Amino acid sequence: MNRKLGIYSSALNFVSVFAFAVSMLFKSNYWSYFSSMFISFSFVPMICSFCFFAKEDKKSAGYAAMIFSAVYSVFILMVYFAQLTTVVHEKLTFQAASLIDYSNFGLFFNYDLLGYGLMALSTFFIGLTIEVKTKADIWLRLLLLIHGIFFISCLIFPMIGLFSADSQSSEWVGTAVLLFWCLYFIPVGVLSVLYFKSRTV
């Protein structure tokens, strides 16, 4: 069961990240929000599966990764569920829209960045638990560990006001950053599937 959960959740994560990238290219906010929720739904069980296969002396790093993934999921689901429900169906005042409408680069946009920063921390810690047996495992471990660097940018960028509703460059910069992230993370899903397929219980 643990091996299958790892395989299926990794595959779903790959599909969700790919769908997110496509929706960004076609500028479909609805589908980008929807697919982002499934990135979260798949990421948590994927991290839990990694933790299950971690050696005993690396379990603490795995537990840290699980907790960070859970907090990431809370922020992400809160942000995108609000976009698909309240923002779409309610007539928001200017003040409310400036806070919770993702496209306004306000509070919920910053929560989103914080969420992805926590995701990066999660991948860093889970990368420490990867047992290397093949070249694919080496690449997976490197990608997960290096992905942890995204934590710094996700934490700092909102604080320095890189993204704001008043900045005309915010939209294209944000899109470029997200597409780069997709190109980076898509291989993680593929390599994770291979990793779990090679595990034995």
PATOR-391746 format. One line per field, with one value per atom (N, C-alpha, C): residue number from 1; residue in one letter; atom name; x, y, z. Coordinates in Angstrom, 3 decimals. Last residue first. Layout:
N
seq <- [NUM; ...];
type <- [A; ...];
atom <- [CA; ...];
X <- [X; ...];
Y <- [Y; ...];
Z <- [Z; ...];
***
This chain:
201
seq <- [201; 201; 201; 200; 200; 200; 199; 199; 199; 198; 198; 198; 197; 197; 197; 196; 196; 196; 195; 195; 195; 194; 194; 194; 193; 193; 193; 192; 192; 192; 191; 191; 191; 190; 190; 190; 189; 189; 189; 188; 188; 188; 187; 187; 187; 186; 186; 186; 185; 185; 185; 184; 184; 184; 183; 183; 183; 182; 182; 182; 181; 181; 181; 180; 180; 180; 179; 179; 179; 178; 178; 178; 177; 177; 177; 176; 176; 176; 175; 175; 175; 174; 174; 174; 173; 173; 173; 172; 172; 172; 171; 171; 171; 170; 170; 170; 169; 169; 169; 168; 168; 168; 167; 167; 167; 166; 166; 166; 165; 165; 165; 164; 164; 164; 163; 163; 163; 162; 162; 162; 161; 161; 161; 160; 160; 160; 159; 159; 159; 158; 158; 158; 157; 157; 157; 156; 156; 156; 155; 155; 155; 154; 154; 154; 153; 153; 153; 152; 152; 152; 151; 151; 151; 150; 150; 150; 149; 149; 149; 148; 148; 148; 147; 147; 147; 146; 146; 146; 145; 145; 145; 144; 144; 144; 143; 143; 143; 142; 142; 142; 141; 141; 141; 140; 140; 140; 139; 139; 139; 138; 138; 138; 137; 137; 137; 136; 136; 136; 135; 135; 135; 134; 134; 134; 133; 133; 133; 132; 132; 132; 131; 131; 131; 130; 130; 130; 129; 129; 129; 128; 128; 128; 127; 127; 127; 126; 126; 126; 125; 125; 125; 124; 124; 124; 123; 123; 123; 122; 122; 122; 121; 121; 121; 120; 120; 120; 119; 119; 119; 118; 118; 118; 117; 117; 117; 116; 116; 116; 115; 115; 115; 114; 114; 114; 113; 113; 113; 112; 112; 112; 111; 111; 111; 110; 110; 110; 109; 109; 109; 108; 108; 108; 107; 107; 107; 106; 106; 106; 105; 105; 105; 104; 104; 104; 103; 103; 103; 102; 102; 102; 101; 101; 101; 100; 100; 100; 99; 99; 99; 98; 98; 98; 97; 97; 97; 96; 96; 96; 95; 95; 95; 94; 94; 94; 93; 93; 93; 92; 92; 92; 91; 91; 91; 90; 90; 90; 89; 89; 89; 88; 88; 88; 87; 87; 87; 86; 86; 86; 85; 85; 85; 84; 84; 84; 83; 83; 83; 82; 82; 82; 81; 81; 81; 80; 80; 80; 79; 79; 79; 78; 78; 78; 77; 77; 77; 76; 76; 76; 75; 75; 75; 74; 74; 74; 73; 73; 73; 72; 72; 72; 71; 71; 71; 70; 70; 70; 69; 69; 69; 68; 68; 68; 67; 67; 67; 66; 66; 66; 65; 65; 65; 64; 64; 64; 63; 63; 63; 62; 62; 62; 61; 61; 61; 60; 60; 60; 59; 59; 59; 58; 58; 58; 57; 57; 57; 56; 56; 56; 55; 55; 55; 54; 54; 54; 53; 53; 53; 52; 52; 52; 51; 51; 51; 50; 50; 50; 49; 49; 49; 48; 48; 48; 47; 47; 47; 46; 46; 46; 45; 45; 45; 44; 44; 44; 43; 43; 43; 42; 42; 42; 41; 41; 41; 40; 40; 40; 39; 39; 39; 38; 38; 38; 37; 37; 37; 36; 36; 36; 35; 35; 35; 34; 34; 34; 33; 33; 33; 32; 32; 32; 31; 31; 31; 30; 30; 30; 29; 29; 29; 28; 28; 28; 27; 27; 27; 26; 26; 26; 25; 25; 25; 24; 24; 24; 23; 23; 23; 22; 22; 22; 21; 21; 21; 20; 20; 20; 19; 19; 19; 18; 18; 18; 17; 17; 17; 16; 16; 16; 15; 15; 15; 14; 14; 14; 13; 13; 13; 12; 12; 12; 11; 11; 11; 10; 10; 10; 9; 9; 9; 8; 8; 8; 7; 7; 7; 6; 6; 6; 5; 5; 5; 4; 4; 4; 3; 3; 3; 2; 2; 2; 1; 1; 1];
type <- [V; V; V; T; T; T; R; R; R; S; S; S; K; K; K; F; F; F; Y; Y; Y; L; L; L; V; V; V; S; S; S; L; L; L; V; V; V; G; G; G; V; V; V; P; P; P; I; I; I; F; F; F; Y; Y; Y; L; L; L; C; C; C; W; W; W; F; F; F; L; L; L; L; L; L; V; V; V; A; A; A; T; T; T; G; G; G; V; V; V; W; W; W; E; E; E; S; S; S; S; S; S; Q; Q; Q; S; S; S; D; D; D; A; A; A; S; S; S; F; F; F; L; L; L; G; G; G; I; I; I; M; M; M; P; P; P; F; F; F; I; I; I; L; L; L; C; C; C; S; S; S; I; I; I; F; F; F; F; F; F; I; I; I; G; G; G; H; H; H; I; I; I; L; L; L; L; L; L; L; L; L; L; L; L; R; R; R; L; L; L; W; W; W; I; I; I; D; D; D; A; A; A; K; K; K; T; T; T; K; K; K; V; V; V; E; E; E; I; I; I; T; T; T; L; L; L; G; G; G; I; I; I; F; F; F; F; F; F; T; T; T; S; S; S; L; L; L; A; A; A; M; M; M; L; L; L; G; G; G; Y; Y; Y; G; G; G; L; L; L; L; L; L; D; D; D; Y; Y; Y; N; N; N; F; F; F; F; F; F; L; L; L; G; G; G; F; F; F; N; N; N; S; S; S; Y; Y; Y; D; D; D; I; I; I; L; L; L; S; S; S; A; A; A; A; A; A; Q; Q; Q; F; F; F; T; T; T; L; L; L; K; K; K; E; E; E; H; H; H; V; V; V; V; V; V; T; T; T; T; T; T; L; L; L; Q; Q; Q; A; A; A; F; F; F; Y; Y; Y; V; V; V; M; M; M; L; L; L; I; I; I; F; F; F; V; V; V; S; S; S; Y; Y; Y; V; V; V; A; A; A; S; S; S; F; F; F; I; I; I; M; M; M; A; A; A; A; A; A; Y; Y; Y; G; G; G; A; A; A; S; S; S; K; K; K; K; K; K; D; D; D; E; E; E; K; K; K; A; A; A; F; F; F; F; F; F; C; C; C; F; F; F; S; S; S; C; C; C; I; I; I; M; M; M; P; P; P; V; V; V; F; F; F; S; S; S; F; F; F; S; S; S; I; I; I; F; F; F; M; M; M; S; S; S; S; S; S; F; F; F; Y; Y; Y; S; S; S; W; W; W; Y; Y; Y; N; N; N; S; S; S; K; K; K; F; F; F; L; L; L; M; M; M; S; S; S; V; V; V; A; A; A; F; F; F; A; A; A; F; F; F; V; V; V; S; S; S; V; V; V; F; F; F; N; N; N; L; L; L; A; A; A; S; S; S; S; S; S; Y; Y; Y; I; I; I; G; G; G; L; L; L; K; K; K; R; R; R; N; N; N; M; M; M];
atom <- [N; CA; C; N; CA; C; N; CA; C; N; CA; C; N; CA; C; N; CA; C; N; CA; C; N; CA; C; N; CA; C; N; CA; C; N; CA; C; N; CA; C; N; CA; C; N; CA; C; N; CA; C; N; CA; C; N; CA; C; N; CA; C; N; CA; C; N; CA; C; N; CA; C; N; CA; C; N; CA; C; N; CA; C; N; CA; C; N; CA; C; N; CA; C; N; CA; C; N; CA; C; N; CA; C; N; CA; C; N; CA; C; N; CA; C; N; CA; C; N; CA; C; N; CA; C; N; CA; C; N; CA; C; N; CA; C; N; CA; C; N; CA; C; N; CA; C; N; CA; C; N; CA; C; N; CA; C; N; CA; C; N; CA; C; N; CA; C; N; CA; C; N; CA; C; N; CA; C; N; CA; C; N; CA; C; N; CA; C; N; CA; C; N; CA; C; N; CA; C; N; CA; C; N; CA; C; N; CA; C; N; CA; C; N; CA; C; N; CA; C; N; CA; C; N; CA; C; N; CA; C; N; CA; C; N; CA; C; N; CA; C; N; CA; C; N; CA; C; N; CA; C; N; CA; C; N; CA; C; N; CA; C; N; CA; C; N; CA; C; N; CA; C; N; CA; C; N; CA; C; N; CA; C; N; CA; C; N; CA; C; N; CA; C; N; CA; C; N; CA; C; N; CA; C; N; CA; C; N; CA; C; N; CA; C; N; CA; C; N; CA; C; N; CA; C; N; CA; C; N; CA; C; N; CA; C; N; CA; C; N; CA; C; N; CA; C; N; CA; C; N; CA; C; N; CA; C; N; CA; C; N; CA; C; N; CA; C; N; CA; C; N; CA; C; N; CA; C; N; CA; C; N; CA; C; N; CA; C; N; CA; C; N; CA; C; N; CA; C; N; CA; C; N; CA; C; N; CA; C; N; CA; C; N; CA; C; N; CA; C; N; CA; C; N; CA; C; N; CA; C; N; CA; C; N; CA; C; N; CA; C; N; CA; C; N; CA; C; N; CA; C; N; CA; C; N; CA; C; N; CA; C; N; CA; C; N; CA; C; N; CA; C; N; CA; C; N; CA; C; N; CA; C; N; CA; C; N; CA; C; N; CA; C; N; CA; C; N; CA; C; N; CA; C; N; CA; C; N; CA; C; N; CA; C; N; CA; C; N; CA; C; N; CA; C; N; CA; C; N; CA; C; N; CA; C; N; CA; C; N; CA; C; N; CA; C; N; CA; C; N; CA; C; N; CA; C; N; CA; C; N; CA; C; N; CA; C; N; CA; C; N; CA; C; N; CA; C; N; CA; C; N; CA; C; N; CA; C; N; CA; C; N; CA; C; N; CA; C; N; CA; C; N; CA; C; N; CA; C; N; CA; C; N; CA; C; N; CA; C; N; CA; C; N; CA; C; N; CA; C; N; CA; C; N; CA; C; N; CA; C; N; CA; C; N; CA; C; N; CA; C; N; CA; C; N; CA; C; N; CA; C; N; CA; C; N; CA; C; N; CA; C; N; CA; C; N; CA; C; N; CA; C; N; CA; C; N; CA; C; N; CA; C; N; CA; C; N; CA; C; N; CA; C];
X <- [8.983; 8.484; 9.008; 11.145; 10.509; 10.119; 11.330; 11.367; 10.705; 11.020; 12.208; 12.294; 8.791; 8.718; 9.883; 9.777; 8.864; 8.709; 11.388; 11.942; 11.062; 9.639; 10.692; 11.274; 8.167; 7.494; 8.514; 10.208; 9.595; 8.851; 10.704; 11.752; 11.212; 8.269; 8.673; 9.687; 8.334; 7.237; 7.610; 10.656; 10.562; 9.464; 10.154; 11.010; 10.958; 8.477; 7.928; 8.828; 10.005; 9.364; 8.760; 11.055; 11.952; 11.294; 8.850; 9.881; 10.836; 7.599; 6.977; 8.006; 9.359; 9.158; 8.549; 8.995; 10.313; 10.188; 6.351; 6.664; 8.035; 6.696; 5.880; 6.158; 8.265; 8.765; 8.016; 6.521; 7.821; 8.386; 4.416; 4.179; 5.485; 5.735; 5.114; 4.889; 6.447; 7.503; 6.960; 3.955; 4.813; 5.957; 2.932; 2.224; 3.158; 4.784; 4.472; 3.868; 5.174; 6.005; 5.631; 3.655; 3.220; 4.005; 2.743; 3.866; 3.382; 0.587; 0.985; 2.110; 0.343; -0.684; -0.285; 3.510; 2.502; 1.537; 6.390; 5.098; 4.105; 8.415; 8.693; 7.405; 8.509; 7.502; 7.769; 10.049; 10.671; 9.729; 8.391; 8.844; 9.450; 8.035; 6.895; 7.317; 10.807; 10.178; 8.967; 11.441; 11.970; 11.202; 10.161; 10.064; 10.423; 10.816; 9.391; 9.181; 13.611; 12.950; 11.480; 13.939; 14.491; 13.763; 12.771; 12.235; 12.675; 14.291; 13.112; 12.496; 16.079; 16.527; 15.350; 14.933; 14.833; 15.250; 15.761; 14.449; 14.243; 18.023; 18.187; 16.876; 16.772; 17.592; 17.730; 15.432; 14.693; 15.473; 17.551; 16.443; 15.657; 19.124; 19.651; 18.531; 17.348; 17.870; 18.375; 17.048; 15.895; 16.347; 19.664; 19.019; 17.828; 19.954; 20.883; 20.260; 17.967; 17.864; 18.771; 19.028; 17.771; 17.576; 21.163; 21.438; 20.188; 20.322; 20.479; 20.824; 20.275; 20.631; 20.918; 20.023; 20.497; 20.932; 17.366; 18.386; 18.786; 16.463; 16.493; 17.667; 16.458; 16.104; 16.249; 16.936; 17.936; 17.682; 14.578; 15.749; 16.858; 13.009; 12.767; 13.926; 14.056; 14.180; 13.951; 13.399; 14.785; 14.954; 10.644; 11.445; 12.903; 9.983; 9.593; 10.438; 10.871; 11.490; 11.200; 9.056; 10.486; 11.240; 6.695; 6.853; 8.336; 7.207; 7.143; 7.242; 7.000; 8.251; 8.322; 4.374; 5.359; 6.752; 3.299; 2.990; 4.014; 4.260; 4.696; 4.454; 2.832; 4.289; 4.844; 0.253; 0.589; 2.104; 0.375; 0.188; 0.581; 0.549; 1.697; 1.597; -1.999; -0.871; 0.381; -3.465; -3.550; -2.452; -2.703; -2.435; -2.435; -2.082; -2.258; -1.932; -2.208; -0.914; -0.967; -4.537; -4.187; -2.876; -5.081; -4.560; -4.159; -6.295; -4.917; -4.296; -8.187; -8.119; -6.645; -7.901; -8.041; -8.028; -7.275; -6.687; -6.725; -8.655; -7.218; -6.507; -11.243; -10.584; -9.075; -11.770; -11.748; -10.996; -11.655; -10.747; -10.623; -13.701; -12.325; -11.333; -15.893; -15.548; -14.098; -17.103; -16.188; -16.026; -19.583; -19.238; -18.405; -18.716; -19.176; -18.777; -17.623; -19.078; -19.602; -14.817; -15.581; -17.057; -14.048; -13.644; -14.493; -15.226; -15.561; -15.248; -14.152; -15.467; -15.796; -11.629; -12.642; -14.045; -10.208; -10.285; -11.414; -10.448; -11.062; -11.214; -8.911; -10.330; -11.085; -6.423; -7.060; -8.530; -5.872; -5.766; -6.602; -6.273; -7.006; -7.032; -4.422; -5.847; -6.707; -2.033; -2.373; -3.868; -2.080; -2.015; -2.504; -2.197; -3.225; -3.252; 0.151; -1.141; -2.264; 2.106; 2.042; 0.656; 1.545; 1.296; 1.225; 2.322; 0.951; 0.606; 5.008; 4.106; 2.653; 6.010; 6.071; 5.137; 5.511; 4.846; 4.859; 7.162; 5.712; 4.973; 9.701; 9.184; 7.667; 9.912; 9.916; 9.330; 9.966; 8.841; 8.753; 12.416; 11.171; 9.955; 14.180; 14.098; 12.808; 13.701; 13.400; 13.273; 14.620; 13.180; 12.839; 17.156; 16.752; 15.272; 17.601; 18.421; 18.104; 15.852; 15.532; 16.316; 15.299; 15.968; 15.717; 12.146; 13.392; 13.979; 9.691; 10.835; 12.179; 8.042; 7.876; 9.113; 8.778; 9.116; 9.023; 7.616; 9.070; 9.507; 4.960; 5.495; 7.018; 4.718; 4.509; 5.082; 5.075; 6.075; 5.945; 2.710; 4.003; 5.113; 0.676; 0.898; 2.219; 1.311; 1.348; 1.513; 0.951; 2.265; 2.355; -1.692; -0.766; 0.563; -2.878; -3.475; -2.505; -1.224; -1.225; -1.750; -1.980; -0.557; -0.429; -4.636; -4.266; -2.764; -4.527; -5.088; -4.684; -3.577; -2.722; -3.224; -5.770; -4.652; -3.698; -7.298; -7.809; -6.667; -5.718; -6.078; -6.498; -5.643; -4.376; -4.640; -8.295; -7.631; -6.272; -8.796; -9.604; -8.847; -6.975; -6.868; -7.611; -5.341; -6.613; -6.481; -3.244; -3.753; -5.153; -1.925; -3.181; -3.906; 0.192; 0.477; -0.770; -1.185; -0.470; -0.194; -2.095; -3.087; -2.451; 0.363; -0.463; -1.477; 1.142; 1.968; 1.167; -0.915; -0.727; 0.084; -0.421; -1.681; -1.599; 2.049; 1.973; 0.710; 1.186; 2.154; 2.135; -0.554; -1.060; -0.123; 1.149; 0.035; -0.461; 2.859; 3.390; 2.292; 0.992; 1.730; 2.307; 0.229; -0.764; -0.092; 2.656; 2.109; 1.086; 2.807; 3.855; 3.360; 0.585; 0.623; 1.689; 1.304; 0.107; 0.138; 3.701; 3.656; 2.492; 2.864; 3.957; 3.928; 0.895; 0.527; 1.604; 2.470; 1.465; 1.051; 3.950; 4.632; 3.661; 1.913; 2.768; 3.489; 0.820; 0.000; 0.860];
Y <- [-3.358; -3.231; -4.403; -1.743; -2.980; -2.822; 0.594; 0.271; -1.091; 1.263; 0.478; 0.087; 2.862; 1.584; 0.672; 5.115; 4.235; 2.871; 6.133; 5.843; 4.846; 6.611; 5.605; 5.173; 8.677; 7.442; 6.316; 10.558; 10.001; 8.706; 11.260; 10.547; 9.920; 12.626; 11.453; 10.613; 14.721; 13.757; 12.475; 16.039; 15.481; 14.429; 17.078; 15.891; 15.247; 19.299; 18.175; 16.937; 21.320; 20.339; 19.150; 22.949; 22.354; 21.180; 23.759; 23.032; 22.336; 25.143; 23.949; 23.103; 27.293; 26.319; 25.025; 28.608; 28.058; 26.998; 29.378; 28.445; 27.810; 31.157; 29.950; 28.919; 33.169; 32.431; 31.113; 34.085; 33.519; 32.671; 35.099; 34.001; 33.301; 37.180; 36.086; 34.870; 38.802; 38.241; 37.031; 39.520; 38.699; 38.081; 40.910; 39.793; 38.909; 42.955; 41.877; 40.667; 45.143; 43.980; 42.769; 47.131; 46.568; 45.312; 47.456; 47.184; 46.504; 47.623; 48.846; 48.626; 45.193; 45.541; 46.769; 43.523; 44.442; 44.800; 41.834; 41.699; 42.656; 42.852; 42.562; 42.443; 43.641; 44.210; 43.981; 42.454; 43.592; 44.197; 40.418; 41.418; 42.641; 38.742; 39.536; 40.662; 37.756; 38.560; 39.365; 36.098; 37.452; 38.312; 33.623; 34.356; 35.825; 32.789; 32.868; 33.650; 32.750; 33.729; 33.895; 30.639; 31.982; 33.021; 28.408; 28.932; 30.373; 27.641; 28.459; 29.046; 25.859; 27.249; 28.178; 23.370; 24.049; 25.503; 22.404; 23.061; 23.800; 21.033; 22.359; 23.132; 18.657; 19.498; 20.914; 17.717; 17.994; 18.917; 17.398; 18.296; 18.681; 15.467; 16.800; 17.806; 13.254; 13.826; 15.251; 12.807; 13.126; 13.807; 12.149; 13.346; 13.779; 9.764; 10.886; 12.185; 8.191; 8.569; 9.758; 7.805; 8.545; 9.019; 6.198; 7.558; 8.428; 4.392; 4.522; 5.968; 4.633; 3.323; 3.403; 6.576; 6.553; 5.152; 7.470; 6.429; 6.237; 10.546; 9.712; 8.725; 12.330; 10.944; 9.993; 14.829; 14.266; 12.789; 15.399; 15.074; 14.443; 16.215; 14.864; 14.428; 18.788; 17.800; 16.379; 19.954; 19.914; 18.813; 19.748; 18.977; 18.893; 21.510; 20.110; 19.258; 23.926; 23.370; 21.883; 24.136; 24.035; 23.467; 24.448; 23.285; 23.051; 26.919; 25.768; 24.456; 28.398; 28.397; 27.218; 28.016; 27.374; 27.391; 29.581; 28.161; 27.434; 32.100; 31.475; 29.969; 32.488; 32.407; 31.764; 32.575; 31.558; 31.377; 34.825; 33.528; 32.394; 36.667; 36.494; 35.192; 36.375; 36.086; 35.846; 37.292; 35.876; 35.465; 40.069; 39.177; 37.709; 40.713; 41.163; 40.086; 40.585; 40.486; 41.009; 40.397; 41.732; 41.755; 37.783; 38.582; 39.992; 36.850; 36.471; 37.383; 38.588; 38.264; 38.062; 39.415; 37.982; 37.609; 42.244; 41.287; 39.852; 43.550; 43.826; 42.854; 42.735; 42.223; 42.420; 44.272; 42.810; 42.208; 46.872; 46.479; 44.952; 46.824; 47.075; 46.594; 44.024; 45.440; 45.598; 41.472; 41.930; 43.443; 39.468; 40.816; 41.431; 35.998; 37.105; 38.446; 34.062; 34.122; 35.303; 34.309; 34.124; 34.458; 34.580; 35.596; 35.519; 32.234; 33.603; 34.640; 30.088; 30.217; 31.686; 30.138; 29.412; 29.525; 31.525; 32.081; 31.452; 29.792; 31.128; 31.734; 27.726; 27.478; 28.797; 28.973; 28.649; 28.273; 29.502; 30.536; 30.184; 27.025; 28.207; 29.268; 25.439; 25.140; 26.325; 26.694; 26.604; 26.370; 26.419; 27.738; 27.687; 23.584; 24.437; 25.810; 22.762; 22.394; 23.265; 23.712; 24.201; 23.959; 22.027; 23.468; 24.133; 19.580; 19.758; 21.245; 19.986; 19.737; 19.953; 20.249; 21.399; 21.213; 17.598; 18.722; 19.961; 16.107; 15.879; 17.062; 17.090; 17.282; 17.112; 16.144; 17.596; 17.906; 13.414; 13.960; 15.473; 13.253; 12.897; 13.463; 13.928; 14.804; 14.537; 11.684; 13.029; 14.033; 9.477; 9.663; 11.076; 8.685; 9.865; 10.181; 6.367; 7.501; 8.782; 4.614; 5.051; 6.292; 5.605; 4.815; 5.429; 6.001; 6.554; 5.623; 5.168; 4.405; 4.935; 7.093; 5.686; 4.877; 9.419; 9.265; 7.805; 8.996; 9.105; 8.836; 9.113; 7.862; 7.857; 11.783; 10.753; 9.411; 12.944; 13.171; 12.123; 12.032; 11.716; 11.861; 13.149; 11.701; 11.267; 15.961; 15.482; 13.960; 16.141; 16.363; 15.771; 15.889; 14.797; 14.915; 18.237; 16.939; 15.782; 20.164; 20.020; 18.663; 19.749; 19.650; 19.429; 20.325; 18.923; 18.701; 23.089; 22.343; 20.872; 23.666; 23.923; 23.189; 23.198; 22.258; 22.450; 25.480; 24.122; 23.102; 27.624; 27.487; 26.048; 27.075; 27.142; 27.010; 27.199; 25.902; 25.916; 29.978; 28.941; 27.622; 31.365; 31.446; 30.303; 30.754; 30.341; 30.315; 31.239; 32.304; 32.004; 29.305; 29.736; 30.790; 28.977; 29.371; 29.912; 28.090; 29.368; 29.878; 25.630; 26.660; 28.039; 24.310; 24.539; 25.658; 24.227; 24.921; 25.266; 22.646; 24.016; 24.827; 20.251; 20.946; 22.410; 19.637; 19.825; 20.605; 19.337; 20.389; 20.681; 17.126; 18.397; 19.555; 15.095; 15.525; 16.908; 14.895; 15.212; 15.772; 14.134; 15.385; 15.840; 11.658; 12.734; 14.086; 10.314; 10.446; 11.573; 10.458; 11.084; 11.311; 8.951; 10.366; 11.118; 6.421; 7.115; 8.611; 5.804; 5.823; 6.669; 5.959; 6.784; 6.921; 4.004; 5.388; 6.340; 1.745; 2.167; 3.618; 1.663; 1.799; 2.308; 1.280; 2.463; 2.746; -1.208; 0.000; 1.267];
Z <- [0.144; 1.512; 2.332; -2.137; -1.687; -0.236; -4.862; -3.434; -3.194; -7.464; -7.145; -5.669; -7.455; -8.160; -7.799; -6.184; -5.450; -6.136; -8.270; -6.948; -6.201; -10.340; -10.524; -9.184; -9.130; -9.555; -9.689; -8.890; -7.681; -7.998; -11.494; -10.760; -9.481; -12.015; -12.806; -12.042; -10.135; -10.153; -10.872; -10.926; -9.574; -9.507; -13.462; -13.332; -11.954; -12.621; -13.389; -13.312; -11.460; -10.595; -11.344; -13.499; -12.502; -11.796; -14.862; -15.594; -14.641; -12.727; -13.321; -14.051; -12.355; -11.277; -11.827; -14.765; -14.454; -13.369; -14.370; -15.456; -15.246; -12.223; -12.046; -13.142; -13.394; -12.233; -12.064; -15.383; -15.749; -14.616; -13.844; -14.779; -15.143; -12.459; -11.727; -12.615; -14.604; -13.754; -12.999; -15.558; -16.406; -15.618; -13.239; -13.860; -14.674; -12.530; -11.603; -12.296; -14.080; -14.380; -13.546; -13.035; -14.305; -14.671; -9.705; -10.598; -11.877; -8.092; -8.772; -9.781; -6.853; -7.836; -8.651; -6.652; -6.137; -7.244; -5.853; -6.512; -5.861; -4.258; -5.660; -6.468; -1.551; -2.441; -3.912; 0.269; -0.418; -1.463; 1.141; 2.116; 1.458; -1.032; -0.555; 0.400; -1.229; -2.283; -1.796; 1.041; 0.914; -0.079; 0.771; 2.032; 1.855; -1.740; -1.387; -0.099; -1.552; -2.427; -2.074; 0.342; 0.586; -0.252; -0.838; 0.424; 0.649; -2.961; -3.250; -1.974; -1.916; -2.056; -2.327; -2.159; -0.868; -0.912; -4.546; -4.500; -3.184; -3.825; -4.426; -4.417; -2.866; -1.984; -2.528; -5.157; -3.929; -3.010; -6.977; -7.292; -6.040; -5.614; -5.915; -6.176; -5.549; -4.309; -4.527; -8.304; -7.460; -6.180; -9.069; -9.611; -8.756; -7.615; -7.404; -7.875; -8.719; -7.308; -6.985; -11.255; -11.123; -9.686; -10.665; -11.126; -11.016; -7.582; -9.032; -9.384; -4.874; -5.429; -6.919; -2.049; -3.434; -3.837; -0.224; -0.282; -1.741; 1.087; -0.111; -0.063; 3.159; 3.479; 2.289; 2.193; 3.099; 3.383; 0.892; 0.094; 0.921; 2.942; 2.430; 1.533; 3.318; 4.386; 3.869; 0.811; 1.295; 2.342; 0.686; -0.261; 0.184; 2.794; 2.860; 1.919; 1.806; 3.019; 3.133; -0.309; -0.590; 0.618; 1.108; 0.241; -0.046; 2.194; 3.096; 2.317; -0.144; 0.601; 1.556; -0.769; -1.625; -1.002; 1.345; 1.212; 0.368; 0.700; 1.939; 1.893; -1.653; -1.699; -0.436; -0.534; -1.527; -1.614; 1.022; 1.677; 0.736; -1.061; -0.175; 0.628; -2.054; -2.935; -2.093; 0.120; -0.233; -1.212; 0.173; 1.289; 0.881; -3.312; -1.929; -0.916; -6.095; -5.416; -3.974; -7.457; -6.972; -6.195; -7.974; -9.088; -8.674; -5.629; -5.940; -6.983; -3.462; -4.889; -5.261; -0.809; -1.087; -2.565; -0.765; 0.175; -0.329; -2.682; -2.602; -1.670; -2.102; -3.300; -3.233; 0.193; 0.271; -0.912; -0.859; 0.216; 0.312; -2.754; -3.187; -2.133; -2.112; -2.037; -2.486; -4.280; -3.244; -3.279; -4.780; -5.179; -4.063; -5.277; -4.439; -5.052; -6.930; -6.775; -5.950; -7.019; -8.256; -8.065; -4.342; -5.313; -6.582; -3.135; -2.709; -3.776; -5.088; -4.456; -4.177; -6.071; -6.841; -6.264; -4.119; -5.475; -6.274; -1.929; -1.854; -3.245; -2.841; -2.625; -2.534; -2.841; -4.120; -3.981; -0.052; -1.086; -2.313; 1.209; 1.658; 0.555; -0.120; -0.271; 0.166; 0.747; -0.669; -0.879; 3.575; 2.945; 1.500; 3.799; 4.416; 3.735; 2.542; 1.976; 2.529; 4.308; 2.916; 2.339; 6.425; 6.579; 5.207; 5.264; 5.747; 5.887; 4.762; 3.635; 4.043; 7.367; 6.456; 5.266; 8.190; 8.858; 7.964; 6.454; 6.483; 7.090; 7.136; 5.778; 5.741; 9.730; 9.493; 8.124; 9.167; 9.937; 9.751; 7.806; 7.139; 7.844; 9.812; 8.635; 7.871; 11.428; 11.933; 10.795; 9.937; 10.138; 10.603; 9.634; 8.868; 9.039; 10.932; 11.363; 10.593; 9.549; 10.908; 11.320; 6.116; 7.145; 8.518; 4.457; 4.996; 6.052; 3.639; 3.149; 3.663; 4.841; 5.198; 4.806; 3.506; 4.924; 5.352; 1.021; 1.139; 2.582; 1.855; 1.315; 1.359; 2.574; 3.592; 3.139; 0.058; 1.106; 2.205; -1.153; -1.744; -0.700; 0.396; 0.459; -0.171; -0.375; 1.015; 1.091; -3.178; -2.566; -1.160; -3.916; -4.241; -3.495; -3.014; -2.650; -2.878; -4.317; -2.865; -2.429; -6.913; -6.572; -5.069; -6.660; -6.816; -6.669; -6.493; -5.375; -5.451; -9.019; -7.856; -6.617; -10.625; -10.689; -9.512; -9.886; -9.673; -9.660; -10.710; -9.300; -8.986; -13.442; -12.699; -11.196; -14.127; -14.170; -13.474; -13.678; -13.040; -12.990; -15.311; -13.859; -13.179; -18.050; -17.463; -15.945; -19.884; -19.011; -18.479; -21.178; -21.783; -20.937; -19.425; -20.804; -21.503; -17.175; -17.127; -18.537; -18.030; -17.711; -17.613; -18.273; -19.461; -19.207; -15.564; -16.545; -17.804; -14.493; -14.013; -15.020; -15.758; -16.025; -15.591; -14.541; -16.000; -16.372; -11.916; -12.231; -13.729; -12.271; -11.748; -12.066; -13.148; -13.999; -13.568; -10.869; -12.199; -13.102; -8.948; -8.785; -10.119; -9.893; -9.853; -9.704; -9.490; -10.844; -10.908; -6.707; -7.526; -8.947; -6.006; -5.620; -6.425; -7.052; -7.545; -7.218; -5.619; -7.088; -7.589; -2.926; -3.419; -4.928; -2.903; -2.598; -3.109; -3.418; -4.397; -4.166; -1.024; -2.307; -3.375; 0.835; 0.931; -0.382; 0.000; 0.000; 0.000];
***
